[in-house]
Amino acid sequence: MSRMSRRRRDDDDANNFIEKVIYINRVAKVVKGGRRFSFSAIVVVGDGEGKVGVGFGKANEVPEAIRKGSEKARRAMKAYPLVGGTIAHEVLGRFGAGRVLLKPAAPGTGVIAGPSVRGVMEALGVHNLLTKSLGSSNAHNLVKATIAALEDLESAEQYAQRLGKDLEEVYANYTVRPAEPVGQPPEAS
């Protein structure tokens, strides 16, 4: 396979991802001739269907820092279980002094979150979620705490089995329903 065809396929794959810049920080180093500036960027990349990764890039220019962060985020992508545009259960993630609480929400709620957590959730493909940031408001800590919370996430089936409940009870508690098959009317109870 030639390099050209491989590059085109990589470009096609890159177009399918959602890329969000969460935070850009300017850092100044004082040297003999004055100040030397560099930049760091937190970038989130996801496919909008349950996979997301976070990357941190540092460079002397902003575009280069974003590019480096994007590459690292693509390499760090992992899949997380979603149920009908939200998560199956409440989860708390911790990193440093930052804590992030994620709660499932009913359809139509939207993503209620601050900018750091919202970027991760939108790239992941979550459409309905309630969140609360507890503790640090540092963007680095919040993003890493959000990823830690996603690591603790279980699928709806695993969660129901762990609690010893029926799957329908879990859906009733969190007002989350699995997607109805297309073209079939919902069953009457």
Secondary structure, DSSP 8 states (H G I E B T S, - for coil): --HHHHHHHHHHHHHTSEEEEEEEEEEEEEETTEEEEEEEEEEEEE-SSSEEEEEEEEESSHHHHHHHHHHHHHHT-EE---BTTB-SS-EEEEETTEEEEEEE--TT--EE--HHHHHHHHHHT--SEEEEEEE---HHHHHHHHHHHHHT---HHHHHHHHT--HHHHHHHTT------TTS-----
